[in-house]
Amino acid sequence: MNKIIAIVGMPGAGKTEASSYLLQKGFPFFKFGQITIDEIKAKGLPITQENERVFREDIRKREGMGAYAVRALPHIKEMLQKNSLVIIDGLYSWEEYKFLEEKFPGAISLVVIYAEPAVRYKRLKQRVERGLDLAEARARDIAELKNLNKGGPIAIADFLIENNDTIEKFHKKIDAFLQRLKFVAT
């Protein structure tokens, strides 16, 4: 049976790090955020936090809150033809989750990557690209919860991986999660 692991969480929690680590282990993944990046590049605009926010919200406003899942569907189907497991990085909205659950009944597991706000904000401030100060980070949290329906998938996640410590400890927790799912972490 095919399995889809959708990684969810707030900005700075470690979703991208988790996806990168899983990719290094050979797990295929599709990054919803690439849809935003591609749209911004197509318009010839710089990749900035503000442009990303505007495009994320505009795509969903024009196409519905499930737009990213709808756009990703052909890619996910293609990946599942070659792999029994696909990782999705960046599922945000309740509607995205419901759309994919309808298309792949029983195949989706939501994994929330959790880090305390103070830890996340510190990470976001330290980012070389697209860094955010405390006020910007808090505003992004609120905008994503309010405008992108992000809270639902986080609230009903099947699994939680806490990421308040070192990257090495985070990787060990991901390995433990994979073992729990009975996947061999190599």
Secondary structure by P-SEA (a helix, b strand, c coil): cbbbbbbbbcccccaaaaaaaaaaabbbbbbcaaaaaaaaaaacccccaaaaaaaaaaaaaacccaaaaaaaaaaaaaaaaaccbbbbcccccaaaaaaaaaaccccbbbbbbcccaaaaaaaaaacccccccaaaaaaaaaaaaccccaaaaaaaccbbbbccccaaaaaaaaaaaaaaaccccc
